[in-house]
């Protein structure tokens, strides 16, 4: 999976007498090296983390998440005027968000014990050498409570 821009891959849900199946047939995990699971509570902001090269895929497993992305213009001193792309991800529809290298991401959730599966194209050591952190208040007002 090689994207240069963020992309939402549409998932779907099938329900019958046996139960419910959530799936995303558009999701290509062939370049994934690792994954981790983030449990998040409402009001907790995880922002901003960026990677020049590492790509990530966000898959909500429980709850809803507001995810904001910013394409970094200068890795030593990014502009404070960058405008975030804002996405809502919900476990109800199994959509996934592909985040290519070159972007900072931040997110928050709307319900207790929300869970977000994160797939990464980089090993842990590769990721540590490609890790950039920025202040949460940069680029977005996280005090907006609504998650659509």
C-alpha positions as CSV (number, residue, x, y, z in Angstrom):
1,X,0.0,0.0,0.0
2,X,1.6,3.2,-1.2
3,X,-0.3,6.4,-0.7
4,X,1.1,10.0,-0.8
5,X,-2.0,11.5,0.6
6,X,-4.2,10.4,3.5
7,X,-7.0,8.1,2.5
8,X,-10.1,6.6,4.1
9,X,-10.6,3.0,3.1
10,X,-14.3,2.2,3.4
11,X,-15.2,-0.8,5.5
12,X,-18.5,-2.6,5.9
13,X,-20.6,-4.6,8.3
14,X,-22.6,-7.8,7.7
15,X,-25.1,-9.1,10.2
16,X,-27.2,-12.2,10.1
17,X,-28.5,-14.8,12.6
18,X,-25.0,-15.8,13.5
19,X,-23.8,-12.4,14.5
20,X,-21.9,-9.5,13.0
21,X,-18.9,-9.4,10.8
22,X,-17.0,-6.1,10.4
23,X,-14.5,-6.0,7.6
24,X,-12.4,-3.9,5.2
25,X,-11.5,-5.6,2.0
26,X,-9.7,-2.5,0.7
27,X,-7.1,-2.7,3.5
28,X,-3.7,-4.0,2.2
29,X,-1.4,-5.0,5.1
30,X,1.4,-6.3,3.0
31,X,3.9,-3.6,4.1
32,X,3.1,-3.8,7.8
33,X,5.9,-4.6,10.2
34,X,4.1,-4.2,13.6
35,X,0.9,-3.1,15.3
36,X,-0.2,-1.7,18.6
37,X,-3.5,-1.1,20.4
38,X,-4.3,2.3,22.0
39,X,-7.0,2.5,24.6
40,X,-8.2,6.0,25.0
41,X,-10.6,7.8,27.4
42,X,-12.6,10.9,26.5
43,X,-10.7,14.1,27.0
44,X,-7.3,12.6,26.5
45,X,-5.5,14.2,23.5
46,X,-2.7,12.3,21.8
47,X,-1.0,14.9,19.6
48,X,1.1,15.6,17.7
49,X,3.4,12.7,16.5
50,X,4.9,12.7,13.1
51,X,7.1,10.6,10.8
52,X,8.9,11.6,7.6
53,X,8.9,8.0,6.3
54,X,6.8,5.7,8.4
55,X,3.2,5.2,7.3
56,X,0.4,4.2,9.6
57,X,-3.1,2.8,9.3
58,X,-5.7,3.6,12.0
59,X,-8.5,1.1,12.6
60,X,-11.0,1.9,15.3
61,X,-12.1,-1.3,17.2
62,X,-14.3,0.4,19.8
63,X,-15.9,3.8,20.0
64,X,-15.3,6.9,17.8
65,X,-12.2,8.9,17.2
66,X,-11.5,12.3,15.9
67,X,-8.2,12.1,14.0
68,X,-6.4,15.2,12.7
69,X,-3.5,15.2,10.3
70,X,-1.1,17.9,9.2
71,X,1.3,17.7,6.3
72,X,4.6,18.9,7.7
73,X,6.2,21.7,5.6
74,X,9.5,22.1,7.5
75,X,10.7,19.3,9.8
76,X,13.0,21.7,11.9
77,X,10.4,24.4,12.3
78,X,6.9,23.7,10.9
79,X,4.6,26.6,10.2
80,X,2.1,27.3,12.9
81,X,-0.4,28.1,10.1
82,X,-0.8,24.6,8.8
83,X,-4.4,23.5,8.4
84,X,-5.4,20.1,9.7
85,X,-7.4,17.5,7.9
86,X,-10.0,16.2,10.3
87,X,-11.5,12.7,10.1
88,X,-14.0,10.8,12.2
89,X,-13.4,7.1,12.5
90,X,-16.0,4.8,14.0
91,X,-15.8,1.1,15.0
92,X,-19.4,0.9,13.7
93,X,-18.5,1.1,10.0
94,X,-14.9,-0.4,9.9
95,X,-13.4,2.4,7.9
96,X,-9.6,2.6,8.1
97,X,-7.4,5.7,7.7
98,X,-4.1,5.4,5.9
99,X,-1.6,8.0,7.0
100,X,1.5,8.2,4.7
101,X,4.9,9.4,5.9
102,X,5.2,13.2,6.0
103,X,2.2,13.8,8.3
104,X,1.7,14.6,11.9
105,X,-1.3,13.0,13.6
106,X,-3.3,13.6,16.7
107,X,-6.5,12.0,18.0
108,X,-9.0,11.9,20.8
109,X,-12.0,9.7,21.5
110,X,-15.6,10.2,22.5
111,X,-16.4,7.2,24.8
112,X,-14.8,5.3,27.7
113,X,-12.4,2.5,26.8
114,X,-12.3,3.4,23.1
115,X,-9.7,1.3,21.2
116,X,-7.7,2.1,18.1
117,X,-5.5,-0.4,16.3
118,X,-2.5,1.1,14.7
119,X,-0.5,-0.7,12.0
120,X,2.9,0.6,11.2
121,X,5.2,0.2,8.1
122,X,8.3,0.6,10.3
123,X,10.0,-1.5,12.9
124,X,10.2,0.0,16.4
125,X,13.9,1.0,15.9
126,X,13.1,2.5,12.5
127,X,10.2,4.4,14.1
128,X,12.3,5.8,16.9
129,X,14.7,7.2,14.4
130,X,11.9,8.9,12.5
131,X,9.9,10.3,15.4
132,X,8.9,14.0,15.7
133,X,6.7,15.4,18.5
134,X,4.9,18.8,18.6
135,X,2.8,20.5,21.2
136,X,-0.9,19.4,21.3
137,X,-2.2,23.0,21.0
138,X,-0.4,23.5,17.7
139,X,-2.7,23.4,14.6
140,X,-6.0,22.4,16.2
141,X,-8.4,23.4,19.0
142,X,-8.9,20.1,20.8
143,X,-11.5,21.6,23.1
144,X,-14.2,21.1,20.4
145,X,-16.2,18.4,22.0
146,X,-18.2,17.1,19.1
147,X,-17.2,13.9,17.3
148,X,-19.6,13.3,14.4
